[in-house]
Structures are given as C-alpha cells and as structure tokens.
C-alpha cells in the first residue's frame, strides 16, 4: 500500500477517520507500506519547527521508500496524468498528486488517501486503485 500525504495527516491529527484507522492498522501489523519521495517531502515541509522536523524525519524514515524502476518514466506518467486531466477539463490542485498516483500505478499498490483529487485521477486512469 502507498499512503498519500493526506492519509498521514489524518493519522498525525488523530482524526479517527477510516483513513486514519486504516493507516494505523497497517503500521501496527507490519503490512507492506511504501512512501514516495513526494509524500516524504510534503510531510517534512509541514514541520512546525526544527525539532519537529527531526522527530518527523526519524518517524518517517522507518517507512519503506517507494523505489521506481525508472524514475524518469514515473515522472512522465505523472505529467501525462496531469495533462490528461487538463485536456478533459479536470483541475488537479497539486501536481504532486499526479506524481504520487503515478507511483501507485507503477507499483500496482493501492493508494490510501483522504484527498478528493485522487477520485478525479482514478476516473482518468482506471489503473489507479484507491483505498
């Protein structure tokens, strides 16, 4: 499973949402969980200060990194997904969401999220499996 930034935010805020509980269950059970670099960056750049940054980095570094076989190809897929949305009149708020979706498609892993943009992306590319 790949967890989007929005899923991690649900967990860190302790929202009690289905997404929060699903991610917590995955972490507790040792389920295969992968983190694309874009998610890692988004989470770290949201740190409230230097100490929080270091603590967050320590926690996130325990999650396996998503390693693309060909990072250029995944970037191309993300760009193409964004373009296909635009060509069909669909606005995606964050281009990073397209890159994260491309990572999920490339890996064949389902994507856990709490972000409506992924619902739109899944309509554009049915290979994107959402949780």
C-alpha positions as a printed Julia matrix, in Angstrom:
131×3 Matrix{Float64}:
   0.0    0.0     0.0
   1.07   3.58   -0.63
  -0.25   6.2     1.77
  -0.69   9.71    0.41
   0.25  12.77    2.45
  -3.42  13.28    3.28
  -3.56   9.84    4.94
  -0.52  10.64    7.09
  -2.07  13.97    8.1
  -5.22  12.11    9.18
  -3.04   9.81   11.31
  -0.93  12.6    12.84
  -4.02  14.65   13.7
  -5.73  11.62   15.24
  -8.95  12.28   13.36
 -10.43   8.84   13.94
 -11.43   8.69   10.27
 -11.47   5.43    8.33
  -8.27   6.53    6.59
  -6.54   7.29    9.91
  -7.57   3.91   11.33
  -6.53   2.03    8.17
  -3.05   3.57    8.18
  -2.62   2.94   11.9
  -3.65  -0.69   11.41
  -1.12  -1.07    8.56
   1.68   0.35   10.7
   0.81  -1.81   13.71
   0.51  -5.02   11.7
   3.68  -4.55    9.67
   1.73  -4.53    6.41
   3.78  -3.59    3.34
   3.71   0.21    3.2
   5.66   2.4     0.8
   6.36   6.13    0.79
   7.11   8.03   -2.42
   9.66  10.83   -2.11
   6.94  13.4    -2.88
   4.97  12.31    0.22
   8.15  12.38    2.33
   8.88  15.92    1.15
   5.33  17.19    1.7
   5.24  15.8     5.24
   8.65  17.17    6.22
   7.99  20.61    4.77
   4.94  20.82    7.05
   7.07  20.52   10.21
   6.28  23.16   12.82
   9.93  23.79   13.67
  13.43  22.28   13.65
  12.78  19.82   16.5
   9.52  18.66   14.94
  11.31  18.28   11.58
  13.93  15.96   13.11
  11.33  13.95   15.06
   9.14  13.63   11.98
  12.1   12.58    9.85
  13.01   9.89   12.39
   9.43   8.51   12.31
   9.1    8.65    8.52
  12.47   7.02    7.92
  11.03   3.78    9.33
   8.67   3.51    6.34
   9.98   1.8     3.21
  10.74   4.13    0.32
   8.95   3.59   -2.98
  11.75   2.92   -5.45
  10.72   3.3    -9.06
  12.45   1.08  -11.58
  12.71   4.16  -13.8
  12.07   7.47  -12.03
  12.0    9.36  -15.34
   9.2    7.09  -16.56
   7.2    7.66  -13.37
   7.69  11.43  -13.74
   6.49  11.15  -17.34
   3.44   9.17  -16.21
   2.66  11.82  -13.59
   2.97  14.6   -16.17
   0.82  12.7   -18.65
  -1.83  12.08  -15.99
  -1.9   15.8   -15.15
  -2.13  16.69  -18.86
  -4.93  14.17  -19.48
  -6.89  15.73  -16.62
  -6.36  19.22  -18.01
  -7.35  18.12  -21.52
 -10.61  16.77  -20.11
 -11.33  19.93  -18.11
 -10.44  18.38  -14.74
  -8.44  20.56  -12.35
  -6.0   18.8   -10.04
  -4.96  21.1    -7.21
  -1.48  19.65   -6.73
   0.74  18.28   -9.5
   2.42  16.2    -6.77
  -0.83  14.22   -6.51
  -0.31  13.13  -10.11
   3.23  12.0    -9.3
   2.01  10.09   -6.23
  -0.76   8.49   -8.3
   1.83   7.51  -10.92
   3.88   5.82   -8.18
   0.83   3.81   -7.12
   0.07   2.85  -10.72
   3.71   1.88  -11.39
   3.92  -0.26   -8.26
   0.48  -1.82   -8.61
  -0.11  -0.89   -4.96
  -3.42   0.6    -3.79
  -3.34   4.22   -2.63
  -4.74   5.22    0.75
  -5.85   8.85    0.73
  -8.19  11.5     2.09
  -7.94  13.82   -0.93
 -10.71  14.24   -3.49
  -8.21  14.83   -6.29
  -7.42  11.11   -6.29
 -11.07  10.33   -7.01
 -10.78  12.51  -10.1
  -7.48  10.91  -11.09
  -8.95   7.41  -10.79
 -11.67   8.41  -13.26
  -8.99   9.49  -15.73
  -6.83   6.37  -15.27
  -8.61   3.25  -14.07
  -5.3    1.57  -13.19
  -5.22   3.72  -10.04
  -6.54   1.58   -7.17
  -7.86   3.59   -4.24
  -8.47   2.65   -0.62
